């Protein structure tokens, strides 16, 4: 796509500001303050010649309100929002912005805004870059987040089991081809026990959340899991499992529970996504 820069012979910055306003008024952006702020930040930084400063760290601290000790290598929240932004822009230019003259895109793998004038592009190239970038991102209604289960943090065995179980479940859910899973390590660092989990729908763009609790009395462990729709909080699936657990069979219990859980939870996910078929996973 033929790019424009702030120093090339293009209309004044008011054109860019007007385009940002149009995009911000689109319902998809109007309901997502983070996306509007993210887009405005990278557009203005690019136009003012500061594109070399558009890194995960600077976006996290200036746009997402992350602390100065934020570590991008341990938290993928910026990449998650960049993916949401690419999808939202693709949707906008396919619909409400189908006739807009100024096209704004964010090439995949970068955080620098790219600009092009519609009249300067061949008809078949107008949205080529935007739609290619957007199609490479998973659909927002396919995103699953496994959050840390409530447990007795003072019990080392319970805490060890909970973290291992959540990580393994998150990894195992990646077997579902029609869905994608947000990294458990990313989610783990974002969840606050005092916050409404529905906020994750806006902050990371997930549609499904797996939560629950782990209870342990002597050697008896009970795992209660729930699947609910992130936007509404509607619970769509729940199951409870009980096992006898010792220090020597923690991994065995994790493996056994995951094998039993996957078929059931995948059926619930596929049902609410409207696929009409169950993943090919067999309970053991």
C-alpha positions as CSV (number, residue, x, y, z in Angstrom):
1,X,0.0,0.0,0.0
2,X,1.3,3.4,-0.9
3,X,2.1,5.2,2.3
4,X,1.8,8.8,3.3
5,X,3.9,10.6,5.9
6,X,3.4,13.9,7.8
7,X,6.2,15.5,5.7
8,X,5.0,14.4,2.2
9,X,2.7,16.4,0.0
10,X,-0.6,15.3,1.6
11,X,-3.5,17.3,3.1
12,X,-3.1,18.9,6.5
13,X,-3.3,17.2,9.8
14,X,-7.0,18.2,10.1
15,X,-7.8,15.5,7.6
16,X,-6.2,12.9,9.9
17,X,-8.1,14.3,12.9
18,X,-11.4,14.2,11.0
19,X,-10.8,10.6,10.0
20,X,-10.0,9.7,13.6
21,X,-13.3,11.3,14.6
22,X,-15.2,9.3,12.0
23,X,-13.6,6.0,13.2
24,X,-14.2,6.8,16.9
25,X,-17.9,7.4,16.2
26,X,-18.3,3.9,14.7
27,X,-20.2,1.7,17.2
28,X,-17.4,-0.8,17.4
29,X,-15.0,1.9,18.6
30,X,-17.5,3.9,20.5
31,X,-17.9,1.0,23.0
32,X,-14.2,0.4,23.3
33,X,-12.4,3.4,24.8
34,X,-9.1,1.6,24.8
35,X,-9.2,1.0,21.0
36,X,-9.9,4.7,20.4
37,X,-7.1,5.8,22.7
38,X,-4.7,3.2,21.2
39,X,-5.5,4.3,17.6
40,X,-5.2,8.0,18.3
41,X,-1.9,7.6,20.1
42,X,-0.2,5.6,17.4
43,X,-1.6,7.9,14.6
44,X,-0.4,11.1,16.3
45,X,3.0,9.7,17.2
46,X,3.5,8.5,13.6
47,X,2.4,11.9,12.2
48,X,4.8,13.8,14.5
49,X,7.8,11.7,13.5
50,X,8.0,9.6,16.7
51,X,7.2,6.2,15.2
52,X,10.5,4.9,16.5
53,X,9.1,5.3,20.0
54,X,6.0,3.1,19.3
55,X,7.1,0.0,21.2
56,X,5.1,-2.3,23.5
57,X,6.5,-0.7,26.6
58,X,5.6,2.9,25.6
59,X,2.1,1.9,24.5
60,X,1.5,0.0,27.7
61,X,2.6,2.9,29.9
62,X,1.1,5.7,27.9
63,X,-2.1,4.1,26.6
64,X,-3.0,1.2,28.9
65,X,-1.9,2.8,32.1
66,X,0.6,0.2,33.0
67,X,3.3,0.9,35.7
68,X,6.8,1.9,34.8
69,X,8.1,-1.5,35.7
70,X,5.9,-3.2,33.1
71,X,7.6,-6.1,31.3
72,X,6.3,-6.7,27.7
73,X,8.1,-10.1,27.6
74,X,5.9,-11.3,30.5
75,X,2.6,-9.7,29.5
76,X,1.1,-9.7,26.0
77,X,-1.7,-7.2,26.7
78,X,-0.4,-4.7,24.0
79,X,-0.3,-7.4,21.4
80,X,-3.8,-8.4,22.3
81,X,-5.1,-4.9,21.9
82,X,-3.2,-4.4,18.7
83,X,-5.0,-7.5,17.3
84,X,-8.3,-6.1,18.4
85,X,-7.5,-2.8,16.7
86,X,-6.6,-4.4,13.4
87,X,-9.8,-6.4,13.4
88,X,-11.9,-3.3,14.3
89,X,-10.3,-1.2,11.5
90,X,-10.9,-4.0,9.0
91,X,-14.5,-4.1,10.0
92,X,-14.8,-0.3,9.8
93,X,-13.4,0.0,6.3
94,X,-15.5,-2.9,5.1
95,X,-18.7,-1.2,6.4
96,X,-19.1,2.4,7.6
97,X,-15.8,3.6,6.1
98,X,-16.2,1.9,2.7
99,X,-16.1,5.3,1.0
100,X,-13.6,7.1,3.3
101,X,-10.7,8.7,1.4
102,X,-8.1,8.4,4.1
103,X,-7.3,4.8,5.0
104,X,-5.5,4.1,8.2
105,X,-4.0,0.7,8.9
106,X,-1.5,-1.0,11.3
107,X,0.7,-3.5,9.5
108,X,0.9,-6.8,11.3
109,X,3.9,-7.1,13.6
110,X,4.2,-3.3,14.0
111,X,2.6,-0.6,16.0
112,X,3.2,2.3,13.5
113,X,0.2,3.6,11.7
114,X,0.2,3.5,7.9
115,X,-1.8,5.9,5.7
116,X,-3.0,5.9,2.1
117,X,-5.5,7.9,0.0
118,X,-8.2,5.8,-1.6
119,X,-7.9,7.7,-5.0
120,X,-4.2,6.8,-5.2
121,X,-4.8,3.1,-5.0
122,X,-6.0,0.6,-7.6
123,X,-9.6,-0.5,-6.7
124,X,-8.5,-4.1,-5.9
125,X,-5.7,-2.8,-3.6
126,X,-7.8,-0.3,-1.5
127,X,-8.3,-2.6,1.5
128,X,-5.7,-5.2,0.7
129,X,-3.4,-4.5,3.5
130,X,-6.1,-3.8,6.1
131,X,-8.1,-6.9,5.4
132,X,-5.0,-9.1,5.1
133,X,-3.9,-7.9,8.5
134,X,-7.3,-8.3,10.0
135,X,-7.9,-11.7,8.6
136,X,-4.7,-12.9,10.2
137,X,-6.1,-12.1,13.6
138,X,-8.6,-14.5,15.3
139,X,-12.2,-13.4,15.5
140,X,-13.0,-11.7,18.8
141,X,-15.9,-14.0,19.4
142,X,-13.5,-17.0,19.5
143,X,-11.3,-15.8,22.4
144,X,-11.2,-17.8,25.6
145,X,-9.5,-16.8,28.9
146,X,-8.8,-19.1,31.7
147,X,-8.5,-17.1,34.9
148,X,-6.8,-18.2,38.2
149,X,-9.2,-20.3,40.3
150,X,-10.1,-19.2,43.8
151,X,-8.2,-21.3,46.3
152,X,-6.5,-21.2,49.7
153,X,-3.3,-19.3,48.9
154,X,-1.8,-20.3,52.3
155,X,-1.8,-24.0,51.3
156,X,1.3,-24.5,49.0
157,X,-0.1,-27.7,47.6
158,X,-3.5,-26.2,46.7
159,X,-1.8,-23.2,45.1
160,X,0.6,-25.4,43.1
161,X,-2.2,-27.5,41.9
162,X,-4.3,-24.5,40.9
163,X,-1.6,-22.8,38.8
164,X,-0.6,-26.0,37.1
165,X,-4.1,-27.0,36.4
166,X,-5.1,-23.6,34.9
167,X,-1.9,-23.5,32.7
168,X,-2.6,-27.0,31.5
169,X,-6.2,-26.3,30.8
170,X,-5.4,-23.1,28.9
171,X,-2.8,-25.0,26.8
172,X,-5.2,-27.9,26.2
173,X,-8.0,-25.6,25.0
174,X,-5.8,-24.7,22.1
175,X,-6.8,-28.0,20.5
176,X,-10.1,-26.4,19.6
177,X,-9.5,-25.2,16.1
178,X,-12.4,-22.7,16.1
179,X,-11.2,-20.8,19.1
180,X,-8.0,-19.2,20.3
181,X,-6.8,-18.9,23.9
182,X,-5.4,-15.9,25.6
183,X,-2.1,-16.7,27.4
184,X,-2.8,-17.8,31.0
185,X,0.4,-16.0,32.1
186,X,-1.0,-12.8,30.6
187,X,-4.4,-13.2,32.2
188,X,-2.9,-14.2,35.5
189,X,-1.1,-10.9,35.8
190,X,-4.2,-8.9,35.0
191,X,-6.9,-10.4,37.2
192,X,-7.8,-8.7,40.4
193,X,-10.0,-10.6,42.9
194,X,-11.9,-7.4,43.6
195,X,-12.7,-6.7,40.0
196,X,-15.6,-7.9,37.8
197,X,-14.3,-10.6,35.5
198,X,-16.6,-9.2,32.8
199,X,-14.2,-6.3,32.4
200,X,-11.9,-8.8,30.5
201,X,-14.3,-8.6,27.6
202,X,-13.2,-5.0,27.1
203,X,-9.6,-5.1,28.3
204,X,-8.5,-8.2,26.3
205,X,-11.3,-8.8,24.0
206,X,-12.3,-12.3,25.2
207,X,-15.8,-13.7,24.8
208,X,-15.6,-16.7,27.1
209,X,-14.1,-17.0,30.6
210,X,-13.3,-20.2,32.5
211,X,-13.3,-19.6,36.2
212,X,-14.0,-21.5,39.4
213,X,-12.4,-22.6,42.6
214,X,-10.2,-25.3,44.2
215,X,-11.0,-26.6,47.7
216,X,-8.9,-29.0,49.6
217,X,-9.7,-30.7,53.0
218,X,-7.1,-33.1,54.1
219,X,-6.3,-35.1,51.0
220,X,-9.7,-34.5,49.2
221,X,-9.6,-31.9,46.5
222,X,-12.8,-30.4,44.8
223,X,-12.5,-28.5,41.6
224,X,-15.5,-26.5,40.5
225,X,-15.4,-24.9,37.0
226,X,-17.7,-22.5,35.3
227,X,-17.8,-21.2,31.7
228,X,-19.6,-17.9,31.2
229,X,-20.0,-15.3,28.5
230,X,-17.7,-12.4,29.3
231,X,-19.9,-9.6,28.0
232,X,-23.1,-10.5,29.9
233,X,-21.8,-12.8,32.7
234,X,-24.3,-15.5,31.7
235,X,-23.1,-18.9,33.0
236,X,-23.4,-21.5,30.2
237,X,-21.6,-24.5,31.7
238,X,-20.5,-25.8,35.1
239,X,-19.1,-29.0,36.5
240,X,-17.6,-30.2,39.7
241,X,-14.8,-32.9,40.2
242,X,-13.6,-34.5,43.3
243,X,-10.4,-36.5,43.8
244,X,-8.1,-37.8,46.5
245,X,-4.8,-36.0,46.1
246,X,-1.4,-36.3,47.7
247,X,2.0,-34.7,47.0
248,X,2.9,-37.6,44.7
249,X,-0.1,-37.7,42.4
250,X,-0.7,-34.0,41.7
251,X,0.3,-34.3,38.0
252,X,-1.7,-37.4,37.6
253,X,-4.8,-35.7,38.9
254,X,-4.3,-32.7,36.7
255,X,-4.0,-34.9,33.6
256,X,-7.0,-37.0,34.5
257,X,-9.2,-33.9,35.1
258,X,-8.2,-32.2,31.9
259,X,-9.1,-35.3,29.9
260,X,-12.5,-35.3,31.4
261,X,-13.1,-31.6,31.2
262,X,-12.2,-31.0,27.5
263,X,-15.0,-32.8,25.8
264,X,-17.6,-31.2,28.0
265,X,-16.3,-27.7,27.9
266,X,-15.7,-27.9,24.2
267,X,-19.3,-28.9,23.6
268,X,-20.5,-25.9,25.5
269,X,-18.2,-23.6,23.6
270,X,-19.2,-24.9,20.2
271,X,-22.8,-24.7,21.1
272,X,-22.7,-21.1,22.0
273,X,-20.6,-20.2,19.0
274,X,-23.2,-21.9,16.8
275,X,-20.9,-24.6,15.2
276,X,-23.4,-27.3,15.7
277,X,-20.9,-30.1,16.3
278,X,-18.7,-31.3,19.1
279,X,-14.9,-31.3,19.0
280,X,-13.4,-34.7,18.5
281,X,-12.3,-35.3,22.0
282,X,-13.3,-38.3,23.9
283,X,-13.7,-38.5,27.7
284,X,-11.5,-40.9,29.5
